[in-house]
Amino acid sequence: MIPVARLGDMHVCPIPGHGTSPITSASPDTKVNFLGAARVGDVCGCGAVITTGFPSIIVDNRPLAYLGSPTSHG
């Protein structure tokens, strides 16, 4: 089972100098272990936008993100 990405979970950015930063936006309505569920279009602390999620699991009209979901930074 692939873990769901949530508000505050860490993203490792492949862009040199960006390092590791948390997911900073997520669903205000859907919680996973009391934290907002991250979706495609949500943002990480380095400015990366989540670009891929589970196509069959929709949260607030967007695919649910998973830990390791690709972002606009790679």
C-alpha distance (Angstrom), angle and dihedral (degrees) to the residues before:
residue distance angle dihedral
M1 . . .
I2 3.81 . .
P3 3.84 113.9 .
V4 3.80 119.3 -117.1
A5 3.83 117.4 -117.1
R6 3.81 115.3 -121.6
L7 3.78 140.4 -175.0
G8 3.81 107.6 -71.2
D9 3.80 96.4 18.4
M10 3.79 110.6 133.9
H11 3.81 125.0 -103.9
V12 3.81 119.5 -160.6
C13 3.79 105.9 -145.5
P14 3.83 116.6 -148.8
I15 3.81 92.7 -151.4
P16 3.83 109.5 103.8
G17 3.79 111.5 -106.1
H18 3.80 96.1 17.2
G19 3.80 96.0 90.7
T20 3.78 121.2 168.7
S21 3.79 123.4 -20.3
P22 3.81 136.7 162.4
I23 3.77 128.8 -102.2
T24 3.81 101.1 -101.0
S25 3.80 103.6 -169.7
A26 3.80 131.4 44.9
S27 3.78 143.4 144.5
P28 3.80 114.3 -49.1
D29 3.82 89.2 -157.9
T30 3.81 108.0 41.0
K31 3.80 118.0 62.1
V32 3.80 131.2 -170.5
N33 3.81 111.0 -164.0
F34 3.82 88.8 -17.0
L35 3.84 94.6 -53.1
G36 3.81 125.8 105.1
A37 3.80 114.7 -97.2
A38 3.82 112.9 -115.0
R39 3.80 117.7 -128.6
V40 3.79 139.0 -173.0
G41 3.82 105.5 -72.6
D42 3.80 95.3 33.4
V43 3.80 117.3 125.1
C44 3.80 136.4 -122.4
G45 3.81 125.8 -146.0
C46 3.82 92.5 -101.8
G47 3.81 90.3 57.5
A48 3.81 95.7 -102.0
V49 3.80 116.6 142.8
I50 3.81 119.9 -141.6
T51 3.81 106.6 -114.6
T52 3.82 105.3 177.8
G53 3.79 135.2 43.8
F54 3.79 142.3 147.9
P55 3.84 103.8 -49.6
S56 3.80 92.3 -155.7
I57 3.83 97.3 49.6
I58 3.80 112.6 70.2
V59 3.81 124.3 -170.3
D60 3.81 118.3 -178.1
N61 3.83 89.6 -14.0
R62 3.83 93.0 -54.0
P63 3.82 132.8 96.5
L64 3.80 114.7 -95.4
A65 3.84 113.4 -109.8
Y66 3.78 123.7 -130.9
L67 3.80 131.6 -153.3
G68 3.79 104.4 -79.9
S69 3.81 95.1 23.7
P70 3.81 109.9 161.4
T71 3.80 116.1 -104.0
S72 3.79 136.9 -163.1
H73 3.83 87.0 -92.6
G74 3.80 93.2 55.9
